[in-house]
Amino acid sequence: MSRLFQFFLPPKKWQFIAIIVFGSMIGLLFYAFYVSNVSSYLSDKPETCMNCHIMAPEYATWNHSSHREVAVCNDCHVPHNNALNKWYFKAKDGIRHASIFTARLEPQTIFIKEASVKVVQNNCVRCHTKLITNAKLLSQTSEFHTHFKDRLCWSCHQEVPHGRVNSLSSVPNARVPVLTSPIPKWLKAITDNKKDNK
């Protein structure tokens, strides 16, 4: 064995305990990945945003908007200038969201962060460039939107696509996807039987 490998090996009498501790840590890591549904974040499905129940108003209002037919959350909320930037931004934002939700520090009302403002604005322009520059589609002249270069699209278009989402109570009867339980069926059956026997 190499000296480096031997350096990390514990003394003989501690090797069994070290294997148990290391195995437990690996097991807990895999369990955390399973419970938090990490693989779902690799997709662009809007239901992924529902992994945090706090996003129910945003999901419900998007689901009733015209954007539902043409755009999902990541179409607006992550950059599309290159794949590396998209995945970096998605990971950075996801880790921030996960840590806030895990620590139970989420606010009652969610507001877009400064880093995301530029991304959403760029995506509005990316998707609607033809709409805001084609004179045949405008009720104003084609120069109309060029006067507002320093303003954000949603300063005028406030209801798009989330409507008026002021708090968790803004859409009390919203139908949102129910999260699947991370508890395996065999374990759920055991716990349900114990509850029934009491």
Backbone bond lengths (Angstrom), bond angles and torsions (degrees), N, CA, C in turn:
res aa  C-N    CA-C-N  psi(-1)  N-CA   C-N-CA  omega(-1)  CA-C   N-CA-C  phi
1 M - - - 1.449 - - 1.527 110.33 -
2 S 1.292 114.11 149.15 1.457 118.10 179.12 1.529 110.17 -73.84
3 R 1.310 115.44 156.96 1.472 120.69 -179.07 1.528 111.75 -63.66
4 L 1.340 116.36 -36.46 1.462 119.88 -179.95 1.526 110.49 -63.26
5 F 1.339 116.68 -43.58 1.460 121.05 179.41 1.521 110.22 -63.65
6 Q 1.338 117.26 -42.26 1.461 121.55 179.60 1.529 111.24 -65.39
7 F 1.315 116.35 -32.69 1.462 120.23 178.77 1.532 111.18 -59.88
8 F 1.325 116.85 -37.56 1.468 120.82 -177.29 1.516 113.27 -85.78
9 L 1.313 118.10 -13.24 1.460 120.84 178.18 1.529 110.27 -74.52
10 P 1.330 117.40 132.66 1.466 118.74 176.23 1.536 109.79 -74.84
11 P 1.324 117.18 165.94 1.469 119.70 175.86 1.531 110.22 -58.03
12 K 1.323 116.36 156.86 1.473 121.86 -174.80 1.526 112.64 -51.42
13 K 1.332 116.96 -43.73 1.469 119.07 -175.52 1.537 112.65 -68.57
14 W 1.349 118.90 -16.61 1.461 122.62 -179.33 1.530 112.87 -103.11
15 Q 1.322 118.48 -4.19 1.461 120.60 -174.17 1.530 112.37 -63.14
16 F 1.321 118.61 -42.11 1.463 121.12 -179.55 1.529 110.68 -62.95
17 I 1.328 116.51 -45.46 1.473 121.11 179.41 1.524 110.05 -64.46
18 A 1.344 116.84 -40.26 1.466 120.96 179.42 1.533 110.66 -62.99
19 I 1.325 117.07 -40.00 1.473 121.18 178.15 1.523 110.14 -63.84
20 I 1.332 117.66 -43.32 1.472 122.08 178.94 1.532 110.39 -62.74
21 V 1.326 116.92 -47.12 1.475 121.02 -179.09 1.529 110.11 -64.06
22 F 1.327 117.57 -47.20 1.465 121.71 -179.57 1.531 110.35 -62.71
23 G 1.329 117.05 -43.72 1.470 121.19 178.03 1.516 111.75 -62.15
24 S 1.332 116.51 -40.59 1.473 120.69 178.58 1.521 111.16 -63.92
25 M 1.344 115.74 -41.49 1.462 119.30 179.41 1.525 111.02 -64.30
26 I 1.328 117.48 -42.46 1.468 121.36 177.93 1.524 109.60 -63.69
27 G 1.337 116.72 -43.02 1.467 121.28 178.55 1.520 112.03 -60.88
28 L 1.340 116.83 -44.02 1.469 120.82 178.23 1.521 111.42 -64.32
29 L 1.325 116.76 -37.10 1.458 120.66 178.01 1.533 110.55 -63.15
30 F 1.325 116.92 -47.55 1.464 120.49 177.65 1.524 111.55 -62.82
31 Y 1.342 116.73 -39.01 1.457 120.65 178.41 1.532 110.73 -64.04
32 A 1.333 117.01 -42.22 1.473 120.95 178.07 1.529 110.70 -61.98
33 F 1.334 117.09 -41.22 1.461 120.63 177.28 1.523 110.51 -63.75
34 Y 1.336 116.71 -39.22 1.469 121.21 -179.20 1.532 110.78 -68.56
35 V 1.320 116.75 -49.14 1.467 121.25 -177.31 1.522 111.71 -64.28
36 S 1.317 117.58 -38.39 1.466 119.93 -178.66 1.527 112.44 -84.26
37 N 1.309 117.80 1.46 1.468 122.95 175.21 1.534 111.20 56.08
38 V 1.326 115.77 47.50 1.469 122.15 -175.26 1.525 112.10 -57.65
39 S 1.325 118.12 -37.57 1.471 119.88 -176.62 1.528 112.27 -62.52
40 S 1.331 117.68 -27.05 1.464 120.08 -179.29 1.531 111.73 -65.53
41 Y 1.327 117.52 -24.75 1.460 120.87 -178.31 1.525 112.78 -74.76
42 L 1.322 116.50 -8.70 1.464 119.84 176.81 1.525 111.18 -81.08
43 S 1.323 116.74 -11.72 1.465 120.79 -179.44 1.522 110.40 -97.35
44 D 1.324 115.53 178.52 1.461 121.64 175.37 1.527 111.14 -111.03
45 K 1.321 117.94 16.70 1.464 121.06 -177.76 1.525 110.90 -68.69
46 P 1.330 117.82 133.03 1.469 120.57 179.33 1.527 112.52 -62.45
47 E 1.320 117.13 -27.71 1.466 120.23 179.90 1.529 111.71 -61.89
48 T 1.325 116.51 -23.48 1.465 120.16 178.33 1.523 110.32 -60.14
49 C 1.314 117.10 -37.67 1.465 120.34 179.25 1.527 110.99 -63.73
50 M 1.316 116.72 -18.13 1.461 120.97 179.57 1.520 112.21 -81.72
51 N 1.333 118.71 -1.73 1.464 119.89 175.26 1.525 110.14 -58.35
52 C 1.319 116.89 -26.97 1.462 122.10 171.98 1.524 106.62 -103.48
53 H 1.324 117.30 118.26 1.466 119.61 -176.11 1.514 112.61 -60.78
54 I 1.312 117.58 -19.80 1.468 121.41 -177.75 1.522 111.90 -64.50
55 M 1.325 117.84 -19.82 1.461 121.76 -177.94 1.531 112.79 -84.26
56 A 1.304 118.95 5.37 1.467 122.04 -178.32 1.528 113.19 -54.94
57 P 1.339 120.79 -46.79 1.470 119.23 179.39 1.533 112.63 -62.69
58 E 1.325 116.23 -40.09 1.469 119.41 -179.83 1.526 110.61 -65.84
59 Y 1.324 116.71 -41.98 1.461 120.24 179.00 1.533 110.29 -64.73
60 A 1.326 116.68 -46.16 1.467 120.93 -176.50 1.526 111.52 -63.97
61 T 1.323 117.34 -42.61 1.462 119.35 -178.68 1.527 111.11 -70.68
62 W 1.345 117.20 -37.51 1.474 119.85 174.67 1.525 109.88 -62.97
63 N 1.320 116.99 -41.21 1.467 122.32 -176.98 1.527 111.94 -64.26
64 H 1.323 117.75 -22.80 1.465 121.52 178.35 1.526 111.93 -102.92
65 S 1.313 117.21 12.46 1.459 120.16 -178.23 1.522 111.11 -103.17
66 S 1.318 115.89 167.68 1.464 120.66 177.39 1.525 111.23 -69.52
67 H 1.316 117.65 -22.45 1.466 121.01 179.47 1.525 112.46 -67.32
68 R 1.315 117.12 -24.20 1.470 120.80 -177.76 1.527 112.19 -53.35
69 E 1.323 117.19 -34.73 1.461 121.31 -176.62 1.527 113.08 -76.23
70 V 1.330 117.65 -20.30 1.468 119.50 -172.81 1.524 114.51 -127.09
71 A 1.328 118.83 -13.35 1.465 119.90 -175.26 1.521 111.23 -145.13
72 V 1.316 114.78 143.93 1.463 121.18 173.18 1.526 107.78 -110.67
73 C 1.302 117.07 175.69 1.467 122.16 -174.85 1.530 112.47 -50.02
74 N 1.327 116.72 -47.72 1.463 120.03 -176.16 1.524 113.04 -69.73
75 D 1.320 118.60 -20.16 1.462 119.61 176.10 1.520 111.02 -64.73
76 C 1.314 116.77 -31.13 1.468 120.85 -178.91 1.527 112.83 -101.08
77 H 1.321 117.44 -34.98 1.463 120.44 -167.17 1.522 116.26 -99.74
78 V 1.331 119.10 1.39 1.468 120.54 173.14 1.525 109.13 -129.01
79 P 1.325 117.57 149.93 1.471 119.91 -179.37 1.527 111.70 -67.95
80 H 1.322 115.62 151.16 1.467 120.96 -179.67 1.521 112.05 -124.12
81 N 1.341 116.72 19.44 1.462 118.76 -179.53 1.528 112.34 -74.24
82 N 1.350 118.26 -30.00 1.465 121.79 171.10 1.520 109.26 -161.50
83 A 1.328 116.85 159.38 1.466 122.22 -174.41 1.523 112.15 -63.90
84 L 1.320 117.28 -39.50 1.461 120.61 -178.61 1.524 110.75 -63.34
85 N 1.321 117.20 -44.72 1.457 121.00 178.87 1.527 111.23 -65.17
86 K 1.320 116.30 -38.37 1.473 120.47 178.46 1.524 110.38 -59.90
87 W 1.327 117.35 -49.93 1.462 120.64 -176.61 1.524 111.68 -71.26
88 Y 1.328 117.45 -34.06 1.461 120.52 176.50 1.530 110.18 -63.92
89 F 1.336 116.40 -47.89 1.467 121.29 -178.96 1.527 110.29 -64.25
90 K 1.328 116.56 -41.83 1.464 121.92 -179.80 1.531 110.32 -62.50
91 A 1.335 116.84 -43.37 1.466 120.83 179.30 1.525 111.17 -66.88
92 K 1.329 116.70 -45.70 1.468 121.42 -179.09 1.527 110.80 -61.32
93 D 1.322 116.19 -46.82 1.463 121.21 -179.94 1.531 110.63 -66.89
94 G 1.322 116.16 -40.89 1.465 120.40 -179.67 1.517 112.62 -63.95
95 I 1.332 116.73 -41.50 1.467 119.90 179.10 1.524 109.96 -65.96
96 R 1.326 116.74 -39.10 1.474 119.76 177.49 1.530 110.39 -63.71
97 H 1.333 116.50 -46.68 1.466 119.79 179.28 1.523 111.30 -61.58
98 A 1.332 116.51 -45.51 1.467 120.38 -177.98 1.523 111.62 -62.78
99 S 1.334 117.22 -42.11 1.461 118.80 -179.05 1.522 111.69 -68.76
100 I 1.320 117.11 -39.00 1.473 119.69 177.69 1.524 110.31 -64.46
101 F 1.332 116.70 -43.58 1.463 119.98 -178.64 1.529 111.23 -68.86
102 T 1.335 117.12 -40.29 1.463 120.72 179.66 1.527 110.89 -64.28
103 A 1.322 116.62 -38.83 1.466 121.16 179.70 1.531 112.01 -81.25
104 R 1.328 116.88 -0.35 1.477 123.40 -179.86 1.526 111.15 59.24
105 L 1.340 116.69 40.79 1.460 121.81 179.96 1.522 112.61 -106.16
106 E 1.351 116.96 12.82 1.459 118.95 -177.78 1.525 110.58 -68.99
107 P 1.328 116.45 140.08 1.465 119.65 -179.15 1.533 110.80 -78.45
108 Q 1.309 115.52 162.59 1.462 120.74 176.77 1.529 110.11 -64.49
109 T 1.321 116.48 -41.94 1.462 121.95 178.98 1.519 108.43 -114.53
110 I 1.330 115.58 129.08 1.459 120.19 -178.12 1.524 109.33 -94.12
111 F 1.332 115.74 130.91 1.460 121.67 175.25 1.513 108.63 -120.86
112 I 1.317 116.10 148.19 1.452 121.79 179.76 1.532 109.61 -67.20
113 K 1.322 116.07 138.11 1.466 121.75 179.18 1.522 110.06 -82.33
114 E 1.321 115.94 159.18 1.465 122.16 -176.17 1.522 112.62 -56.13
115 A 1.333 117.47 -41.13 1.476 120.51 -179.34 1.520 111.22 -63.43
116 S 1.323 116.66 -32.15 1.461 120.57 -178.02 1.522 113.22 -82.04
117 V 1.324 117.31 -23.16 1.467 121.11 -178.32 1.525 110.53 -57.59
118 K 1.318 116.84 -48.60 1.461 121.44 -178.80 1.528 110.69 -64.05
119 V 1.328 116.53 -39.72 1.467 121.09 -179.62 1.529 110.40 -63.12
120 V 1.318 117.07 -48.07 1.472 120.38 -178.96 1.528 109.94 -64.78
121 Q 1.333 117.55 -43.27 1.460 120.59 178.79 1.533 110.74 -58.81
122 N 1.334 117.17 -46.50 1.468 121.04 178.94 1.522 111.57 -61.19
123 N 1.324 116.63 -36.17 1.464 119.69 179.64 1.528 112.17 -73.64
124 C 1.313 117.55 -32.82 1.474 120.13 173.62 1.531 109.44 -59.59
125 V 1.326 115.04 -49.97 1.465 120.40 -178.66 1.523 110.60 -65.14
126 R 1.338 116.83 -41.21 1.469 121.00 -179.85 1.531 111.07 -57.82
127 C 1.307 117.22 -44.34 1.468 120.45 -177.19 1.529 113.23 -80.77
128 H 1.320 116.98 -32.30 1.464 120.06 -171.26 1.527 114.18 -108.53
129 T 1.314 117.92 15.30 1.470 120.65 -178.66 1.519 111.80 -55.55
130 K 1.324 117.10 -47.81 1.470 119.59 -179.19 1.527 111.22 -63.73
131 L 1.311 115.39 -37.20 1.456 120.11 -178.99 1.523 112.18 -66.08
132 I 1.311 117.18 -37.09 1.474 119.51 -176.68 1.528 112.91 -91.71
133 T 1.332 117.59 -3.57 1.465 119.18 178.77 1.524 113.27 -117.83
134 N 1.325 118.27 -12.59 1.462 121.44 -178.96 1.531 109.47 -86.84
135 A 1.297 117.57 112.23 1.473 122.65 -176.39 1.527 112.12 -60.53
136 K 1.323 118.10 -28.58 1.469 120.95 -179.22 1.525 111.97 -69.56
137 L 1.325 116.93 -24.60 1.461 120.62 -177.49 1.522 113.42 -97.40
138 L 1.311 117.06 -7.56 1.461 121.03 -175.93 1.519 112.63 -96.84
139 S 1.330 114.88 146.63 1.457 118.74 172.20 1.526 109.59 -86.39
140 Q 1.358 116.05 -16.58 1.454 121.24 175.65 1.533 108.58 -107.75
141 T 1.306 115.89 -176.69 1.465 118.91 175.62 1.526 109.23 -74.05
142 S 1.318 117.57 161.80 1.462 121.10 -177.90 1.527 112.09 -66.44
143 E 1.335 118.03 -17.49 1.457 121.38 178.19 1.532 112.29 -82.01
144 F 1.323 117.36 -9.00 1.464 121.59 -174.01 1.532 112.09 -53.17
145 H 1.338 118.08 -52.61 1.465 121.04 -176.17 1.524 112.78 -72.59
146 T 1.308 117.99 -21.27 1.471 119.30 -179.95 1.523 111.91 -69.23
147 H 1.325 117.86 -19.77 1.466 121.49 177.02 1.522 111.75 -74.20
148 F 1.349 116.64 -15.63 1.462 120.46 -174.40 1.524 112.45 -111.60
149 K 1.312 117.52 32.84 1.469 120.91 -176.99 1.523 113.00 -60.16
150 D 1.324 117.49 -29.94 1.457 120.53 -178.26 1.532 112.80 -89.16
151 R 1.323 117.18 -1.61 1.469 120.67 179.83 1.515 110.44 -102.99
152 L 1.310 115.81 153.18 1.463 121.36 177.64 1.517 109.72 -84.68
153 C 1.310 116.49 146.63 1.467 121.29 -177.88 1.528 111.70 -54.29
154 W 1.345 116.16 -42.31 1.468 119.10 -176.03 1.522 113.52 -78.95
155 S 1.324 118.08 2.46 1.467 117.76 171.97 1.529 108.80 -71.45
156 C 1.339 118.12 -26.95 1.474 122.15 173.64 1.527 111.08 -101.45
157 H 1.326 115.63 -41.90 1.468 120.89 -176.07 1.533 109.51 -95.83
158 Q 1.329 115.85 64.33 1.463 122.05 -172.89 1.521 113.98 -67.72
159 E 1.284 117.54 -26.69 1.466 120.46 -175.21 1.534 113.27 -88.65
160 V 1.330 117.46 2.33 1.466 120.30 -174.03 1.513 109.52 -108.06
161 P 1.319 121.05 134.09 1.450 128.33 -17.22 1.524 112.88 -94.64
162 H 1.340 117.68 1.11 1.466 118.82 -172.85 1.517 114.76 -96.52
163 G 1.303 118.53 2.88 1.466 119.00 -179.90 1.514 110.70 63.16
164 R 1.300 115.85 -148.70 1.468 120.11 179.46 1.526 109.02 -99.07
165 V 1.306 115.96 92.13 1.459 120.89 177.38 1.514 107.42 -103.88
166 N 1.330 115.93 100.73 1.457 119.98 -177.64 1.522 112.50 -102.55
167 S 1.318 116.67 -27.09 1.454 119.19 -178.71 1.517 108.88 -164.99
168 L 1.326 115.31 -178.64 1.462 120.25 178.03 1.525 111.49 -62.85
169 S 1.326 117.51 -25.04 1.461 120.92 -177.65 1.527 113.25 -88.19
170 S 1.333 117.92 0.80 1.462 119.47 -177.47 1.520 113.03 -71.46
171 V 1.317 117.41 -23.08 1.472 121.21 176.48 1.534 108.34 -133.99
172 P 1.345 117.42 68.81 1.467 119.94 -172.30 1.528 114.36 -65.20
173 N 1.315 118.12 -28.34 1.466 120.37 -177.53 1.519 112.38 -106.75
174 A 1.303 116.69 25.22 1.459 121.11 -177.74 1.521 110.63 -67.57
175 R 1.312 114.06 141.80 1.462 119.52 175.27 1.522 107.21 -96.60
176 V 1.292 115.02 115.46 1.462 120.93 179.94 1.517 108.79 -126.80
177 P 1.330 117.73 156.36 1.465 119.53 179.89 1.522 110.75 -60.45
178 V 1.331 115.34 137.97 1.452 120.90 176.42 1.526 107.42 -84.71
179 L 1.306 115.34 129.49 1.458 119.48 -179.38 1.517 110.54 -68.68
180 T 1.318 116.10 140.23 1.460 119.51 175.59 1.517 108.67 -77.38
181 S 1.302 115.45 145.25 1.458 120.71 -178.01 1.527 110.22 -73.17
182 P 1.321 117.22 135.89 1.468 119.30 177.70 1.524 112.57 -79.04
183 I 1.340 117.25 -6.46 1.460 121.05 -178.91 1.522 108.95 -75.59
184 P 1.341 117.65 126.11 1.471 120.14 179.01 1.528 111.08 -59.19
185 K 1.331 116.46 148.88 1.465 121.40 -176.55 1.527 112.27 -58.19
186 W 1.329 117.22 -39.69 1.464 120.15 -178.37 1.530 111.51 -64.29
187 L 1.342 117.15 -36.97 1.453 120.90 179.09 1.525 110.58 -73.91
188 K 1.330 116.63 -38.43 1.470 120.94 177.66 1.528 110.36 -62.41
189 A 1.347 116.66 -40.14 1.470 120.50 178.95 1.527 110.69 -62.17
190 I 1.321 117.69 -40.75 1.472 121.50 179.28 1.525 110.14 -64.65
191 T 1.328 117.47 -46.76 1.465 119.94 -178.19 1.523 111.46 -69.01
192 D 1.326 118.24 -35.81 1.464 120.89 177.51 1.529 110.28 -65.56
193 N 1.334 117.61 -38.93 1.473 120.90 178.62 1.522 110.93 -65.16
194 K 1.331 117.02 -37.65 1.482 119.86 178.92 1.521 110.38 -66.73
195 K 1.336 117.55 -37.07 1.469 120.58 178.34 1.525 110.89 -67.07
196 D 1.351 116.47 -38.84 1.466 120.98 -178.98 1.518 111.64 -68.43
197 N 1.331 117.70 -31.21 1.472 121.71 -177.85 1.521 112.93 -77.93
198 K 1.331 117.61 -13.84 1.477 119.93 -178.95 1.494 111.74 -80.19
